[in-house]
Amino acid sequence: MQSKITPDNIGDVLRILDDFVKQYRLPAVSQFNKNPFNVLVSTLLSLRTKDSVTIEASKRLFNRVKNCNDLEKLSVDEIAEIIYPVGFYKTKARRLKEICVVLKEKFNGRIPDSLNELLTLPGVGRKTANLVLTEGFNKSGLCVDTHVHRISNRWGFVKTKTPEQTEFALREKLPKKFWKDYNKILVAFGQNLCLPISPYCSKCPINEFCMKVGVKKHR
């Protein structure tokens, strides 16, 4: 069956959702000053970590560091102690130090503003790189995490198996003017209403558009 959400009407769907999700708390990465350094660091801390934990860890770290130079002065153990208990906090502490080295050696200490350059940083994948572009530099990017992947497929808008496949499918199908805000809207929507298991379809403002692909039970 053909999806009810198309490139022609997805703008209307996103406008409805954007207004709807204003009642919810912003995703963790959107709660801090949106400079490239903060976005990069908070996004790395958020991987496999609950938003509530990411927010508190980011606050503690940003109270101590404002840029790569500040971060470089801390030892791996000090960073690990500050960001604990984010998931894989010891690995992330080492990664942050490694990123500082690469930034100093290759980019004069600045955060690069191109996707390809961001992907050369240790531990930075497409999700993180795209989020730095959109949130940190206010540039066009298409960040796809588990929420964006799940919901785009649940709608029937794309038919993909991995977030990376979803990103490239959306680059072909989603009008570019919606790329930058797509993640922010769908993450808030996915965390609070369009849950992975038993979503609140009865409360959904776009229920009539959704194909509910893969949904076995809903409320």
N, C-alpha and C positions, 0 to 999 in steps of 0.2 A: 504494500500500500504506500502511496506517495505521501511524503511529509506535508503537513499543513503549514509548516514554517518554511518559507522560501526566501531567497535573496531579496525578493521584492517586498515582503512584509516583515522581515526580521527586525527592521528598524522600529516598527510599531511595537513588536514584542519586547524589544530591549527598553523602549521608553516606559512601557508599563512596569517592567521589572525594576528599572532604575528608581522609579518613584516608590515602588513597593518595598524595596530593601533598605530604604532610608530609615526604617524603624529599627534596623539591626545595627550592631556594632561593626565598625569597619574591620576588614581583615588586618592582621597584625602588621603587615608591611606598610599599610596606609596610615598607621597611627603616629608615625614619627615624621620629623622634618624630611621632606622628600628631596634630599640631596642625594646624588649617586652613591656616596659612601654609605649613608644610612640604609638606603634601599638594598644595596649589595649585601651588607652585613646582616641585616634583619632577615633577608630572604634566605641566606645560607643557614642562619640559626633556625629558621622555621621548618626546614626539611625534616619530615618525620617527627614533628613536634606539635603539640597542641598550641593553638593561638595564645591561650592564657599564659602558658609557660614562656613562649617566645617573647611576648610583650614585656614580661617582668625581666627576663634575661637581657633583652635589648636595652631596657631602661637602665639597668645596672651598668652595662657596658658603655652606653653613650654618656653616662655620668662621668666616666673615666677617660673616654677617648672621643675625639671629634674628627679625626682624619687618620690616614695611613701612618703618618709620622708618630702620632700618639700611640697607635696600636703596636707599632714596631718596638716601642720602649718596654712593653710588657712581655714577660716570659710566657711560654706556652702554658705552664702550670698556673700562672696568674690569670690568664684568659679563661682557662678551663674552670677555675674556681668561681670566676665572675658569672659565667654563662650556665653553670650547673643549675638545674637538671635537664637542659635541653637534650634531645636525643643525640647520642654519639658525641657528647660534649668534648671529650678528649681529642677525637678526630677533627672536629670542627675547629678547635683551638689551634691545632697544628696547621690546618688548612688556611686559617686566617693569617697566620704568620707567613706561610708560603706565598699567599696572594700579595702580601706587602712586599716581599722580595721581588716578585715578578713586576709589580707596579713600579717599583723603584728602578729596576733594570731596563724595562722595556717602554715604560710610559711616563717617565719622569714623576712618578708618584701620583699621577692622575688616574681616575677611572675612565677607561676608554668608552667612547659613545657609539661604537659600531658593533653589530652582532658578532661578526667574525673575530674581532679583537677581544671582546668579552669572553668568547668561547675558548680563548687561549689561557685564561686564568684557571689555576688549579681548583677543581671541584665545581666549576661553573658550567652548568648544562644549559640547554635551550630555554627551559622555563625561567631560570634565574636571569639569564642574559636578556630575555625579552622583557622581564619585569623591570630590570634596571633601565632599559631604554624607555619604557612607557612611564614608569613612576618617577625615575630619577632624572631623566632628560626630557620628558614630555615629547618623546619622539614616537613615531609609528613602530609598533611591535605587536606580536600576537602571542601572549603568554598562555600556555595550556597546561593546567595542572589536572589533578584527578577529578575535581569538580567540573571543570570545563569539558574534559573528555567524557565524563559520565553523562552530563546533561545534554550536550550536543548530540550524543548518540541516543539518549532517551527520547529526545524530541523527534528523532528520525532525520535530523538535519544533515548528519553525516553517518557513515557506516564504517567505523574503524575499530581497530583492536588495541591500539596503544596511544598514549598522549602525543607522541611524536607524529604518528600517522594523522591524528586529529588536527594537529597544527598545520600540516601541509594541505590537508583536505579543506580546512577553513580558509587558508590563504587563497585557495582557488574559488571558494564559494561565498565567503563572507565579504560584503563590501568593505573596502579598506577604511572607510571613515568610522567604522564601528570597532576596528581592531583594538584600539588603545583601551577602551572601557569594557570590553567584552569580559575579560578576566575578573575585574573588580565586581561587576554586577553578578556574574554567575557564581563566584566564590561565596559572596554573602547569601545568595539564593540557595546554594547547595549546602552551606553549613547550617542553615536555619529551617528550611522548608523542604527543598527537594533533596531529601536525605538519601544516602546510598540504599538503605533498607527501609521499607515502609514509609515512603514520602507522604507529606500532607497534601494530597491531591485535592481534597475537599476545600482547602483554604487557598489553593493556588490561583492567582489572578489570570494565568494563561492556560488553565486546565483544558479549555476547548481546543487549543492548538497542539497539545502534546500527544504524541503517538504512544507514550508509555512503553517504549521498547525495553524489554527485559524486566519490567516491573511485575513482580509476582503478587505483591501485597501492598496496599496503600491505605491511608487513613483519610 
